[in-house]
Structures are given as structure tokens and as C-alpha cells.
Amino acid sequence: MHEAPKPAPTTARDARSRGARTLLQGALAVVVVAVAAFTVDTVTPGELIEWPAYGLGAATAAGTALAAWVQRTLEGDRT
């Protein structure tokens, strides 16, 4: 017995899914960079953590996710 194939996702749902995945991936990348920077800061005494740089990294991740969502939405149902 075979199950019926799942219907293809709508463009909007697919765009949300891709945007969310891209945001998560970008956020994880920011966390990795932050941990690496903290480690370097710990090893090199006298240096200060530059929090605005972390904010810029987070904004970049969010912007990348937004761009992925916009592109997928504009592409529509093309295959």
C-alpha cells in the first residue's frame, strides 16, 4: 500500500521556511564568531569585546534571511 504524495508547499510557506532556516544558520554563524572572538579576547589580555560588531553580525544574519525570503517570494512557483 502506498501513501499519496504530499502536495508541493505554497510559495509563501516555502519562502517562510527558507527564510527561517537561513536566519537560524546566520544566527549560528554569529554565535560561532562570537565564541571565537571571546576566546581570542581571553587569550590576548587588555583587549575589549566590541559589542557593536556582534550586533552588526546579527543584523547581517537577519538581512540574509530577509533577502532569501524576498527572493523566494518573488520567484513564485517556478521550478
Phi and psi in radians as a Rosetta constraint file:
Dihedral C 1 N 2 CA 2 C 2 CIRCULARHARMONIC -1.925 0.35
Dihedral N 2 CA 2 C 2 N 3 CIRCULARHARMONIC 2.552 0.35
Dihedral C 2 N 3 CA 3 C 3 CIRCULARHARMONIC -1.498 0.35
Dihedral N 3 CA 3 C 3 N 4 CIRCULARHARMONIC 2.673 0.35
Dihedral C 3 N 4 CA 4 C 4 CIRCULARHARMONIC -1.178 0.35
Dihedral N 4 CA 4 C 4 N 5 CIRCULARHARMONIC 2.499 0.35
Dihedral C 4 N 5 CA 5 C 5 CIRCULARHARMONIC -1.131 0.35
Dihedral N 5 CA 5 C 5 N 6 CIRCULARHARMONIC 2.601 0.35
Dihedral C 5 N 6 CA 6 C 6 CIRCULARHARMONIC -1.249 0.35
Dihedral N 6 CA 6 C 6 N 7 CIRCULARHARMONIC 2.479 0.35
Dihedral C 6 N 7 CA 7 C 7 CIRCULARHARMONIC -1.184 0.35
Dihedral N 7 CA 7 C 7 N 8 CIRCULARHARMONIC 2.624 0.35
Dihedral C 7 N 8 CA 8 C 8 CIRCULARHARMONIC -1.128 0.35
Dihedral N 8 CA 8 C 8 N 9 CIRCULARHARMONIC 2.494 0.35
Dihedral C 8 N 9 CA 9 C 9 CIRCULARHARMONIC -1.182 0.35
Dihedral N 9 CA 9 C 9 N 10 CIRCULARHARMONIC 2.640 0.35
Dihedral C 9 N 10 CA 10 C 10 CIRCULARHARMONIC -1.231 0.35
Dihedral N 10 CA 10 C 10 N 11 CIRCULARHARMONIC 2.807 0.35
Dihedral C 10 N 11 CA 11 C 11 CIRCULARHARMONIC -1.043 0.35
Dihedral N 11 CA 11 C 11 N 12 CIRCULARHARMONIC -0.769 0.35
Dihedral C 11 N 12 CA 12 C 12 CIRCULARHARMONIC -1.108 0.35
Dihedral N 12 CA 12 C 12 N 13 CIRCULARHARMONIC -0.756 0.35
Dihedral C 12 N 13 CA 13 C 13 CIRCULARHARMONIC -1.177 0.35
Dihedral N 13 CA 13 C 13 N 14 CIRCULARHARMONIC -0.704 0.35
Dihedral C 13 N 14 CA 14 C 14 CIRCULARHARMONIC -1.135 0.35
Dihedral N 14 CA 14 C 14 N 15 CIRCULARHARMONIC -0.705 0.35
Dihedral C 14 N 15 CA 15 C 15 CIRCULARHARMONIC -1.112 0.35
Dihedral N 15 CA 15 C 15 N 16 CIRCULARHARMONIC -0.741 0.35
Dihedral C 15 N 16 CA 16 C 16 CIRCULARHARMONIC -1.083 0.35
Dihedral N 16 CA 16 C 16 N 17 CIRCULARHARMONIC -0.758 0.35
Dihedral C 16 N 17 CA 17 C 17 CIRCULARHARMONIC -1.095 0.35
Dihedral N 17 CA 17 C 17 N 18 CIRCULARHARMONIC -0.815 0.35
Dihedral C 17 N 18 CA 18 C 18 CIRCULARHARMONIC -1.136 0.35
Dihedral N 18 CA 18 C 18 N 19 CIRCULARHARMONIC -0.720 0.35
Dihedral C 18 N 19 CA 19 C 19 CIRCULARHARMONIC -1.085 0.35
Dihedral N 19 CA 19 C 19 N 20 CIRCULARHARMONIC -0.748 0.35
Dihedral C 19 N 20 CA 20 C 20 CIRCULARHARMONIC -1.131 0.35
Dihedral N 20 CA 20 C 20 N 21 CIRCULARHARMONIC -0.742 0.35
Dihedral C 20 N 21 CA 21 C 21 CIRCULARHARMONIC -1.111 0.35
Dihedral N 21 CA 21 C 21 N 22 CIRCULARHARMONIC -0.734 0.35
Dihedral C 21 N 22 CA 22 C 22 CIRCULARHARMONIC -1.143 0.35
Dihedral N 22 CA 22 C 22 N 23 CIRCULARHARMONIC -0.693 0.35
Dihedral C 22 N 23 CA 23 C 23 CIRCULARHARMONIC -1.085 0.35
Dihedral N 23 CA 23 C 23 N 24 CIRCULARHARMONIC -0.775 0.35
Dihedral C 23 N 24 CA 24 C 24 CIRCULARHARMONIC -1.093 0.35
Dihedral N 24 CA 24 C 24 N 25 CIRCULARHARMONIC -0.771 0.35
Dihedral C 24 N 25 CA 25 C 25 CIRCULARHARMONIC -1.102 0.35
Dihedral N 25 CA 25 C 25 N 26 CIRCULARHARMONIC -0.741 0.35
Dihedral C 25 N 26 CA 26 C 26 CIRCULARHARMONIC -1.128 0.35
Dihedral N 26 CA 26 C 26 N 27 CIRCULARHARMONIC -0.719 0.35
Dihedral C 26 N 27 CA 27 C 27 CIRCULARHARMONIC -1.109 0.35
Dihedral N 27 CA 27 C 27 N 28 CIRCULARHARMONIC -0.719 0.35
Dihedral C 27 N 28 CA 28 C 28 CIRCULARHARMONIC -1.114 0.35
Dihedral N 28 CA 28 C 28 N 29 CIRCULARHARMONIC -0.667 0.35
Dihedral C 28 N 29 CA 29 C 29 CIRCULARHARMONIC -1.110 0.35
Dihedral N 29 CA 29 C 29 N 30 CIRCULARHARMONIC -0.706 0.35
Dihedral C 29 N 30 CA 30 C 30 CIRCULARHARMONIC -1.105 0.35
Dihedral N 30 CA 30 C 30 N 31 CIRCULARHARMONIC -0.721 0.35
Dihedral C 30 N 31 CA 31 C 31 CIRCULARHARMONIC -1.090 0.35
Dihedral N 31 CA 31 C 31 N 32 CIRCULARHARMONIC -0.760 0.35
Dihedral C 31 N 32 CA 32 C 32 CIRCULARHARMONIC -1.079 0.35
Dihedral N 32 CA 32 C 32 N 33 CIRCULARHARMONIC -0.783 0.35
Dihedral C 32 N 33 CA 33 C 33 CIRCULARHARMONIC -1.126 0.35
Dihedral N 33 CA 33 C 33 N 34 CIRCULARHARMONIC -0.690 0.35
Dihedral C 33 N 34 CA 34 C 34 CIRCULARHARMONIC -1.109 0.35
Dihedral N 34 CA 34 C 34 N 35 CIRCULARHARMONIC -0.750 0.35
Dihedral C 34 N 35 CA 35 C 35 CIRCULARHARMONIC -1.127 0.35
Dihedral N 35 CA 35 C 35 N 36 CIRCULARHARMONIC -0.734 0.35
Dihedral C 35 N 36 CA 36 C 36 CIRCULARHARMONIC -1.098 0.35
Dihedral N 36 CA 36 C 36 N 37 CIRCULARHARMONIC -0.742 0.35
Dihedral C 36 N 37 CA 37 C 37 CIRCULARHARMONIC -1.135 0.35
Dihedral N 37 CA 37 C 37 N 38 CIRCULARHARMONIC -0.705 0.35
Dihedral C 37 N 38 CA 38 C 38 CIRCULARHARMONIC -1.085 0.35
Dihedral N 38 CA 38 C 38 N 39 CIRCULARHARMONIC -0.709 0.35
Dihedral C 38 N 39 CA 39 C 39 CIRCULARHARMONIC -1.105 0.35
Dihedral N 39 CA 39 C 39 N 40 CIRCULARHARMONIC -0.787 0.35
Dihedral C 39 N 40 CA 40 C 40 CIRCULARHARMONIC -1.095 0.35
Dihedral N 40 CA 40 C 40 N 41 CIRCULARHARMONIC -0.706 0.35
Dihedral C 40 N 41 CA 41 C 41 CIRCULARHARMONIC -1.111 0.35
Dihedral N 41 CA 41 C 41 N 42 CIRCULARHARMONIC -0.644 0.35
Dihedral C 41 N 42 CA 42 C 42 CIRCULARHARMONIC -1.209 0.35
Dihedral N 42 CA 42 C 42 N 43 CIRCULARHARMONIC -0.664 0.35
Dihedral C 42 N 43 CA 43 C 43 CIRCULARHARMONIC -1.288 0.35
Dihedral N 43 CA 43 C 43 N 44 CIRCULARHARMONIC -0.553 0.35
Dihedral C 43 N 44 CA 44 C 44 CIRCULARHARMONIC -1.832 0.35
Dihedral N 44 CA 44 C 44 N 45 CIRCULARHARMONIC 1.651 0.35
Dihedral C 44 N 45 CA 45 C 45 CIRCULARHARMONIC -1.098 0.35
Dihedral N 45 CA 45 C 45 N 46 CIRCULARHARMONIC 2.600 0.35
Dihedral C 45 N 46 CA 46 C 46 CIRCULARHARMONIC 1.655 0.35
Dihedral N 46 CA 46 C 46 N 47 CIRCULARHARMONIC -0.194 0.35
Dihedral C 46 N 47 CA 47 C 47 CIRCULARHARMONIC -1.566 0.35
Dihedral N 47 CA 47 C 47 N 48 CIRCULARHARMONIC 2.584 0.35
Dihedral C 47 N 48 CA 48 C 48 CIRCULARHARMONIC -1.838 0.35
Dihedral N 48 CA 48 C 48 N 49 CIRCULARHARMONIC 2.576 0.35
Dihedral C 48 N 49 CA 49 C 49 CIRCULARHARMONIC -1.297 0.35
Dihedral N 49 CA 49 C 49 N 50 CIRCULARHARMONIC 2.299 0.35
Dihedral C 49 N 50 CA 50 C 50 CIRCULARHARMONIC -1.683 0.35
Dihedral N 50 CA 50 C 50 N 51 CIRCULARHARMONIC 1.600 0.35
Dihedral C 50 N 51 CA 51 C 51 CIRCULARHARMONIC -1.079 0.35
Dihedral N 51 CA 51 C 51 N 52 CIRCULARHARMONIC -0.613 0.35
Dihedral C 51 N 52 CA 52 C 52 CIRCULARHARMONIC -1.029 0.35
Dihedral N 52 CA 52 C 52 N 53 CIRCULARHARMONIC -0.542 0.35
Dihedral C 52 N 53 CA 53 C 53 CIRCULARHARMONIC -1.135 0.35
Dihedral N 53 CA 53 C 53 N 54 CIRCULARHARMONIC -0.662 0.35
Dihedral C 53 N 54 CA 54 C 54 CIRCULARHARMONIC -1.155 0.35
Dihedral N 54 CA 54 C 54 N 55 CIRCULARHARMONIC -0.695 0.35
Dihedral C 54 N 55 CA 55 C 55 CIRCULARHARMONIC -1.096 0.35
Dihedral N 55 CA 55 C 55 N 56 CIRCULARHARMONIC -0.701 0.35
Dihedral C 55 N 56 CA 56 C 56 CIRCULARHARMONIC -1.124 0.35
Dihedral N 56 CA 56 C 56 N 57 CIRCULARHARMONIC -0.685 0.35
Dihedral C 56 N 57 CA 57 C 57 CIRCULARHARMONIC -1.098 0.35
Dihedral N 57 CA 57 C 57 N 58 CIRCULARHARMONIC -0.747 0.35
Dihedral C 57 N 58 CA 58 C 58 CIRCULARHARMONIC -1.147 0.35
Dihedral N 58 CA 58 C 58 N 59 CIRCULARHARMONIC -0.702 0.35
Dihedral C 58 N 59 CA 59 C 59 CIRCULARHARMONIC -1.136 0.35
Dihedral N 59 CA 59 C 59 N 60 CIRCULARHARMONIC -0.644 0.35
Dihedral C 59 N 60 CA 60 C 60 CIRCULARHARMONIC -1.108 0.35
Dihedral N 60 CA 60 C 60 N 61 CIRCULARHARMONIC -0.751 0.35
Dihedral C 60 N 61 CA 61 C 61 CIRCULARHARMONIC -1.077 0.35
Dihedral N 61 CA 61 C 61 N 62 CIRCULARHARMONIC -0.765 0.35
Dihedral C 61 N 62 CA 62 C 62 CIRCULARHARMONIC -1.158 0.35
Dihedral N 62 CA 62 C 62 N 63 CIRCULARHARMONIC -0.713 0.35
Dihedral C 62 N 63 CA 63 C 63 CIRCULARHARMONIC -1.110 0.35
Dihedral N 63 CA 63 C 63 N 64 CIRCULARHARMONIC -0.662 0.35
Dihedral C 63 N 64 CA 64 C 64 CIRCULARHARMONIC -1.122 0.35
Dihedral N 64 CA 64 C 64 N 65 CIRCULARHARMONIC -0.751 0.35
Dihedral C 64 N 65 CA 65 C 65 CIRCULARHARMONIC -1.111 0.35
Dihedral N 65 CA 65 C 65 N 66 CIRCULARHARMONIC -0.727 0.35
Dihedral C 65 N 66 CA 66 C 66 CIRCULARHARMONIC -1.106 0.35
Dihedral N 66 CA 66 C 66 N 67 CIRCULARHARMONIC -0.744 0.35
Dihedral C 66 N 67 CA 67 C 67 CIRCULARHARMONIC -1.099 0.35
Dihedral N 67 CA 67 C 67 N 68 CIRCULARHARMONIC -0.692 0.35
Dihedral C 67 N 68 CA 68 C 68 CIRCULARHARMONIC -1.114 0.35
Dihedral N 68 CA 68 C 68 N 69 CIRCULARHARMONIC -0.723 0.35
Dihedral C 68 N 69 CA 69 C 69 CIRCULARHARMONIC -1.131 0.35
Dihedral N 69 CA 69 C 69 N 70 CIRCULARHARMONIC -0.798 0.35
Dihedral C 69 N 70 CA 70 C 70 CIRCULARHARMONIC -1.094 0.35
Dihedral N 70 CA 70 C 70 N 71 CIRCULARHARMONIC -0.796 0.35
Dihedral C 70 N 71 CA 71 C 71 CIRCULARHARMONIC -1.067 0.35
Dihedral N 71 CA 71 C 71 N 72 CIRCULARHARMONIC -0.793 0.35
Dihedral C 71 N 72 CA 72 C 72 CIRCULARHARMONIC -1.142 0.35
Dihedral N 72 CA 72 C 72 N 73 CIRCULARHARMONIC -0.667 0.35
Dihedral C 72 N 73 CA 73 C 73 CIRCULARHARMONIC -1.147 0.35
Dihedral N 73 CA 73 C 73 N 74 CIRCULARHARMONIC -0.739 0.35
Dihedral C 73 N 74 CA 74 C 74 CIRCULARHARMONIC -1.207 0.35
Dihedral N 74 CA 74 C 74 N 75 CIRCULARHARMONIC -0.553 0.35
Dihedral C 74 N 75 CA 75 C 75 CIRCULARHARMONIC -1.192 0.35
Dihedral N 75 CA 75 C 75 N 76 CIRCULARHARMONIC -0.457 0.35
Dihedral C 75 N 76 CA 76 C 76 CIRCULARHARMONIC 1.198 0.35
Dihedral N 76 CA 76 C 76 N 77 CIRCULARHARMONIC -2.533 0.35
Dihedral C 76 N 77 CA 77 C 77 CIRCULARHARMONIC -1.627 0.35
Dihedral N 77 CA 77 C 77 N 78 CIRCULARHARMONIC 0.331 0.35
Dihedral C 77 N 78 CA 78 C 78 CIRCULARHARMONIC -1.102 0.35
Dihedral N 78 CA 78 C 78 N 79 CIRCULARHARMONIC 2.510 0.35
